[in-house]
Amino acid sequence: MAHFLCQLCAHSSGRLVTGDCNKDIHLWTPVEGGTWHVDQRPFTAHTRSVEDLQWSPTEATVFASCSVDASIRIWDVRAAPGKACMLTASQAHASDVNVISWNSHEPFIASGGDDGVLKIWDLRQFQKGVSVATFKQHTAPVTSVEWHPAEGSVLAAAGADDQITQWDLAVERDQETASGGEDPALDTIPPQLLFVHQGEKDIKELHWHPQCPGVLISTALSGFNIFRTISV
């Protein structure tokens, strides 16, 4: 098995899922003696390489996956692996779905794709296959996305365009100033976009600090960066 990604379950000690280039997902369960039991029956539904996995922050048996096949899928490990795919957005992005992040406070999943698009999915409407918000700020593939650990409406994303963007879904455009502004170019910027961080090269991953509010760390070819904006 050529596994290249894994996700540890926060609700079940040691349990994890792994995805591979052969489009399969496997469940790993720790056993006595420090070894693992790997279920050889893969979770099958994706048709191309699995790119990211996320356990549900509230349900210990549920996880999400995304793939080069442009889909996002929701699984329940209580079912037989061949029948465990419960929900599917088959054309979540125009091409590869690179990354997903499951909101700890709201029933939302954020996704980023090779199309440079950041999408927000409401799990209550997931089966419709239509995102509730779509943002096209990045000009190259989105390489990382993560919800803020304490603020349910805030998230950050990184892209191959050497940008990190911060967003707040709770922000709405002021209708009194939505039109007739001095700079028409500003009208094309989503009001939810809080901040754009530049200056790094080839950004691969970002994470919010779990204890220091608003602090982000990113890894890039140019090095590690730790920063905080006044926006969050």
Secondary structure, 3 states (H helix, E strand, C coil): CCEEEEEECCCCCCCEEEEECCCCEEEEEEECCCEEEECCCCECCCCCCEEEEEECCCCCCEEEEEECCCCEEEEECCCCHHHCEEEEECCCCCCCEEEEEECCCCCEEEEEECCCCEEEEEHHHHHHCCCCEEECCCCCCEEEEEECCCCCCEEEEEECCCCEEEEECCCCCCCCCCCCCCCHHHHHCCCCEEEEECCCCCEEEEEECCCCCCEEEEEECCEEEEEECCCC
